[in-house]
């Protein structure tokens, strides 16, 4: 899926009157929070971490971090003009920087990088092509993160009757092994929460 079709997809979501979680493609707020809790494990023991949120949407992860009453610096990146514009209307805080990007290779270096739901929607792209795209993105993310990164993917263990052809379902063990061999010896695979996805945490 190219940048223009992605922008159109999220612009359409923004035009619908609904809760914040639905506007970024999640089923409901509870599902979004569960995923945030998994990604938070990457930084929960860090002092004043510098965090990049790729595909930040409305920067809801920033609000989640604020609720943890932690000191941190947050930068949210998104390819959607409408998402960034609306996020800036919601958030006005010096510790929150919101930036529009067209290529993740252009982001600054950060201590930690997180991605939530970014790799789920492939639309008409074939699975093998989408997998190559994800692996290329992870290479860049690894290069841009000083201390580690975390991401989630829909699991191949999802019930077949609920699968959607426009979504990408990944093999958890493949991504665990890939990250372990390519990026760090310190990798965690989290697949024990009540959603049809898994989270990978990479610590350097």
N, C-alpha and C positions, 0 to 999 in steps of 0.2 A: 504494500500500500504506500503510495507516494505522499509527500508532505501536504499537497493540496487536498487530497481526499481525506487525510487525517484531520486537517484543519476544518474541513466541511463537516465531518462527523461530529467533532466536539462543539463546533458552532451550533449545530442543530440541537445537541444536548443542552447547551446553555440557554437556548430559546424556550425550552420547556419549563413550565412552572413546577418545580419539584424540589425535594430536599437536596442538600449539597452533595451527598454521597451518590445519588442517582445522576447528578449532573456530570460526574466524572466516570460514570459507567459501572459503579458498584450497585449491588442488589439493594443494600440498605446500609445505614450508618454502623450498625453492629458488626456487619461483615468487614467493613473498612477498618474499624477499630481493632478487631482481632488481628488483622494483617499488620497494622501499625505496631501492635504489641510484640509481634515476632521480630520485626525489623529493629525495634528499639533495643533488643538484646545485643545488637552490635555495639551500642554506645552507652549502655546503662551504667557501666563502671568507669567511664571516661570523664575526665575533668575538663570542663569548658570545651567540648568538641566543636570543630568546624565541620558543618554538615552541608552536603549538597543533596537536594531532592530532585532527581531527574524525572521529568514528566510530572511535575508538581501539581498540575491542575489548579485548583483553588487554594493550594498550599494548606490543606487540611492537616497534613502531618506537622506543620508548624504549630497549629493550635494544640495538637496532641502533645507535642514536646513542652509547650508552655504549661500544660496541666501537670507535668511531672515535676514542676518547680525546680528546674535545672538551669544552670548557666550554659549557654551555647550560642553559636553563630550559625545562622541558617541562610542558605541561598537556594531559591527555588528556580528551576529552569523548565521551560515548556516551549514546544513548537507552535502552540495555539495562541494567537493574538487575543482571542476572546477570553481564554482562560487567564492569561496574565493580566489583562485589563480588569477583569472582574475580581481577581485575587487582590489587586492593588486597591480596589474599592473597599474590600473587606478588612485588609490588614494595613495598619500604619504603625510601623515599629522599626527603630533603627537597627535592630538585630535581625531583621528579615529583609533580604534583598531578593527581588523578583525580576528575572531576566528572560527575554525572548531569545531563543536560539534556533538555528536551522541545521546545526551539526554538533553532536556532542564533543567532537574533537576540539571545539572552540571554547569549551568551559575551562575555568581556572582549576588549578589543583586544590584539593580539599583533603582534610584528614579522612573523612568518611563520605561515601556516596551511597544513597539508597534509591531503589526503584521499586515502586509498587504498582502492579498492573500494567506496566509499560509494554510488556511483551505478549499480552494476551490476545489483542485484536489484530489478526492477520488479514482479515477480509478475504480477498480472492487469491492471495499469495499461496503457493504450494508449500507444504510443510517443510520439505528439504531446503527450499530457498529461505524460508523464514528462520529455520534453525541456523543456517549460515549467517544470516543477518544478526541474530542474537549473539552468536559466538564472536563476531567481529565487534559488536558493541561492548561485550565484556572485556575484550582486549583493551579497548580505549579506556573503559572505566577502571580497569586495573592500573593502567598507566597514570590516570589522573587522581587516584586515591592513594594517600600516603600511608594510612593505617588500616584500611579495609573497606569493604563494601558489602551490601546485602541486596537481594532481589527476590521476587517471587514469580512463580509461574503456575498456570493451571496444570493439574496433575493428570497423567495418562490413566490413573486409577479412578477417574471420574466415571460415574455410572453412564453407560452408553446411551441410554434413553434421554439423558439430559445434555449430551454434547451438542455443540453448535459448530457447523462447518466453517464459520467465519472466525472461530477461535482456535488458538494453538494449545495443544495439550502435550506437555513435556514428560520425558522419562526422568524421574527424580534421581535414580542412581547414575544416569549418564552425566547429569550436571554436577553431582557431588564428585564423581571421579574426575571430570574435566577440570573443575576448579582446584581439586587437590593436586593434580599433576601439573597444571599450568601456572597457578597463582600462589598457592601457599599450602603449607602442611596443616595449617589451622583452619579447618573448614567444618561447618556444622550444617546438617540437613535437618530441617524442622518440618515434620509431616504429621504432627500429633495434635492439630487443632481442628476445630469443627468446620472446615471449609474444603472445597474441592481444589486445593492448591497446596503448594509447599514453598518454603522459604530457604534460601541458601545464604549463609553468613560466612564471609571470608575475612579472616584477621591476618594481618601481615606481621 
